[in-house]
Amino acid sequence: MKLFFAPFATAAAVLALPLYAAPAGKEMAAGLKDELEVGARQLAGLRERIDAERLPLAMQLDDLEKKLLDARKEYEGVTRTLDTRNLDISNLKIEIKEKEDESFYISNLLDEFVRGFESKLHMAEWPGIKPALEKAKSAAADAQLPVSEKFAAQMAALHAGLTRSRETLGGMRLEGSALDAQGTVLRGKFALLGPFAMFASADGTAVGIVPPPGPGAVTPLVKAMDPKINAGIARVLETGAGWFPLDSTNGNALKEMLHRTSLIDTFRHGGPIMYPLLLTSMIAFSVVLERMLFVMREKRRRRPELVVEMLDCIEKEEPERAIKIGRSTKDYVAKTLLYALEHREKSLGSGLMLAANNELKRFGRGLPVLDTCITLAPLLGLLGTVTGMMHSFSLMGGDLGAPGAITGGISEALIATAFGLVIAIVAVIPFNYLNARMDEARHQIEAAATRLELLMKGRKKERIPAGHDALEEEGFRLGRSAAAGGGGVH
């Protein structure tokens, strides 16, 4: 570049010289002209050099521009690829979210299956299937557990459920324990066919259908069936073949049959205290039956018109005729008056008191026994309640895995109490009725005796001093009051 600007500098220097020096410096001008020509030639050489170098630079510039275009195209391609990748990433995120939702939905379905399958699972199958279900439940509850492990545990539970369904479809037998009606745990065999289960203990004491377990139950409870059905169940469990009781009503008939209990089954389930209660009820029933027959017989024997006729004879001073009429009937009032008239010469009041006591004693016979039964029955029921609760609490302290036995003890307590109350309630009605009949008989005897006493009073005054007569009358009144108080039943 210095060579390029050198001629221009020389020319400027020449032009800058004063004009008055031109004639004197022709030689200098010639030298400068030569230098100018040299500079022009150099300039021309430089121009040629520039022209020679411009083409490669232009070509190089074209190449660079082409590279720039290529770089721009590549950038645009990369940008488009990046946008495509971002779109793909967004789509992948959406797909991942959908897969997560699907995985969460499937996990919830599997959790629901585990819970539902556990509720449908028979207790006899728990030893073989319960571990897989418990593992699946614990995996579902563990938020830190990887999804793969959680899914593996749930699939293991699903596989166990499918295997169980395939095996129970044709029926299967397995070993296990069950409770009998008394709450005793027995070892034996189960036979499962779909939702139905049967059990037979190893000693053959407990055979029957195993109903679905109640809430909180751990050990299945055996429900004894008809002897013919029990024999078929025992044959199936022993040989693996035979008649199996099938409920075509989808379990409704089986539920009704299981909940249907006879009085004998309830009595057996009440425990040992039921036998004293049975004896008490038999005694109470016997007393009530005998007393009701007695009351009916005495009611048929009742002859009020003969009693009135006897009193009329006394009023007419015909005691012998009254005695004759009294001997012709079995009316308890007439018998009381007859006895007093037969012993009127000794003591009319004492005769009335003795006869009244004898008749009222007949009416009160058996009532103390019935009263004892009414009092004893609830006490025996309360004793059954205490023994049943003691049995339940002993099981709670020793074997927490037998809620069926615990509820059995509570049921035993309630049954005994109910039977005791029923006996007392049923017996108290005839007891009060018999007491009312005895009070009625007492009032009838007292009324007839009082009238007889009044009728005999005039005749006694003719033969007995007034003071002695008053003393005898007071004694009869006191004796009658004593008879009325002693004849009652508490």
Disulfide bonds with the S-S distance in Angstrom:
none
